[in-house]
Structure formats: structure tokens, C-alpha cells
Amino acid sequence: MEQTRFEYRGFVVIPMAAFDGGLYAAMAIICDDRGQQRASGVLGHFDSAEEASAFALSAGKDEIDHRLWHPAAA
């Protein structure tokens, strides 16, 4: 399945929602300009794929903001 990609502050965020035991698990993949990818793991469970994807996108953006403000933590 083709995943929607969002560009944010020089990074690409790919929010994902996977059906998991009656709910949708939210996850995000973050790609930097060198092609390195980092997966979030499960961020939470939601009633719909849309809710899970929206949460994953928001969490991905928050992670990028944190990396830009705290580069040693990346």
C-alpha cells in the first residue's frame, strides 16, 4: 500500500496506521535529507485509521522539532 508522505522542515514524515486487535496502531517513519529513516514504534491505538494517521503525523512533526532544538538527542 502506498503511504502518504509529508515534507516538514527538511524531513519527510510517513504516518502509518495498522489494524491491530480491533483498533488502529499509529506509527511514523521519519526520513532525513541523507536518506536515513527512523521508525517510531507504536505511538498509541485509535478507533479509526484516520485518527491514527493524524496522530502519527503530529508525533512525527514533534519529533523533528525536538531534534532541531536538541540536535544531540538525535
Residue frames relative to the residue before (quaternion, step in Angstrom):
aa qw qx qy qz dx dy dz
M 1.0000 0.0000 0.0000 0.0000 0.00 0.00 0.00
E 0.4402 -0.6931 0.5149 0.2464 3.57 -0.95 0.93
Q 0.2361 -0.7785 0.5699 0.1158 3.57 -0.80 1.05
T 0.4671 -0.6572 0.5167 0.2881 3.56 -1.07 0.76
R 0.1838 -0.7786 0.5954 0.0738 3.55 -0.97 0.95
F 0.1263 -0.7832 0.6067 0.0504 3.56 -1.00 0.88
E 0.2898 -0.7327 0.5878 0.1831 3.56 -0.90 0.92
Y 0.0831 0.7886 -0.5998 0.1067 3.54 -0.92 0.99
R 0.8612 -0.1343 0.0497 0.4878 3.56 -0.65 1.21
G 0.7493 -0.4053 0.2064 0.4813 3.57 0.97 0.88
F 0.6547 0.4450 -0.3026 0.5308 3.59 1.29 0.07
V 0.3006 -0.6968 0.6043 0.2429 3.55 -1.33 0.13
V 0.1444 -0.7698 0.6186 0.0627 3.55 -0.91 0.99
I 0.0909 -0.7699 0.6309 0.0323 3.55 -0.91 1.00
P 0.1596 -0.7966 0.5765 0.0872 3.60 -0.25 1.23
M 0.0947 -0.8049 0.5854 0.0215 3.54 -1.04 0.81
A 0.0997 -0.7568 0.6430 0.0627 3.53 -1.26 0.61
A 0.0440 -0.8062 0.5898 -0.0162 3.56 -0.68 1.10
F 0.4529 -0.6782 0.5032 0.2859 3.56 -0.87 0.96
D 0.0669 0.8111 -0.5662 0.1308 3.56 -0.72 1.11
G 0.8518 -0.1758 0.0839 0.4862 3.57 -0.28 1.26
G 0.7690 -0.3553 0.1923 0.4954 3.60 0.92 0.82
L 0.7335 0.2906 -0.2052 0.5791 3.59 1.26 -0.16
Y 0.4425 -0.6681 0.5228 0.2907 3.57 -1.31 0.07
A 0.2957 -0.7527 0.5682 0.1521 3.55 -0.78 1.09
A 0.2855 -0.7534 0.5731 0.1497 3.57 -0.92 0.99
M 0.0741 0.7639 -0.6362 0.0788 3.56 -1.03 0.93
A 0.1381 -0.7825 0.5997 0.0952 3.57 -1.22 0.42
I 0.1818 -0.7208 0.6548 0.1364 3.51 -1.25 0.63
I 0.1322 -0.7794 0.6102 0.0527 3.56 -0.92 0.96
C 0.1190 -0.7892 0.6019 0.0275 3.57 -0.84 1.06
D 0.2547 -0.7649 0.5687 0.1630 3.57 -0.94 0.86
D 0.7075 -0.4851 0.3116 0.4089 3.57 -1.29 0.09
R 0.6257 0.5090 -0.3425 0.4817 3.62 1.27 -0.08
G 0.5716 -0.6162 0.3679 0.3977 3.57 1.29 0.00
Q 0.4876 0.6472 -0.4513 0.3737 3.58 1.23 0.10
Q 0.1811 -0.7855 0.5870 0.0746 3.55 -1.02 0.88
R 0.0817 -0.7720 0.6296 0.0311 3.51 -1.19 0.69
A 0.2217 -0.7805 0.5742 0.1090 3.58 -0.77 1.05
S 0.4842 -0.7130 0.4446 0.2440 3.55 -1.01 0.85
G 0.3762 -0.6344 0.5682 0.3649 3.56 0.93 -0.85
V 0.6869 -0.4724 0.3356 0.4386 3.59 -1.25 0.04
L 0.2543 -0.7968 0.5402 0.0926 3.56 -0.78 1.14
G 0.7496 -0.2548 0.1864 0.5818 3.58 1.23 -0.39
H 0.3812 -0.7022 0.5539 0.2341 3.56 -1.34 0.17
F 0.0920 -0.8116 0.5765 -0.0205 3.54 -0.98 0.96
D 0.6270 -0.5799 0.3878 0.3466 3.55 -1.27 0.48
S 0.8059 0.1582 -0.0788 0.5651 3.60 1.09 -0.60
A 0.6164 -0.5433 0.4239 0.3810 3.54 -1.28 0.44
E 0.6262 0.5507 -0.3369 0.4371 3.59 1.04 -0.74
E 0.6544 0.4985 -0.3086 0.4776 3.59 0.97 -0.86
A 0.6587 0.5113 -0.3078 0.4581 3.57 0.93 -0.88
S 0.6681 0.4981 -0.2994 0.4646 3.59 0.92 -0.87
A 0.6445 0.5167 -0.3221 0.4624 3.58 0.96 -0.84
F 0.6567 0.4978 -0.3112 0.4734 3.58 0.96 -0.83
A 0.6462 0.5249 -0.3169 0.4544 3.60 0.97 -0.87
L 0.6404 0.5143 -0.3255 0.4684 3.60 0.98 -0.79
S 0.6607 0.5046 -0.3010 0.4672 3.57 0.91 -0.90
A 0.6659 0.4939 -0.2990 0.4724 3.58 0.94 -0.88
G 0.6289 0.5326 -0.3324 0.4585 3.59 1.03 -0.73
K 0.6500 0.5018 -0.3084 0.4803 3.57 0.98 -0.83
D 0.6357 0.5236 -0.3266 0.4638 3.58 1.00 -0.80
E 0.6365 0.5264 -0.3225 0.4624 3.59 1.01 -0.82
I 0.6454 0.5085 -0.3160 0.4743 3.59 0.98 -0.83
D 0.6436 0.5132 -0.3242 0.4661 3.59 0.90 -0.88
H 0.6474 0.5155 -0.3156 0.4643 3.58 0.96 -0.85
R 0.6530 0.5138 -0.3144 0.4590 3.61 0.93 -0.85
L 0.6782 0.4963 -0.3006 0.4511 3.58 0.94 -0.88
W 0.7073 0.4315 -0.2636 0.4940 3.58 1.06 -0.68
H 0.7753 0.2019 -0.0981 0.5904 3.60 1.18 -0.56
P 0.0814 -0.8625 0.4949 0.0676 3.62 0.59 1.07
A 0.6008 0.5661 -0.3740 0.4227 3.63 1.07 -0.51
A 0.6389 0.5403 -0.3200 0.4443 3.60 1.17 -0.49
A 0.5618 0.6433 -0.3799 0.3553 3.61 1.21 -0.33
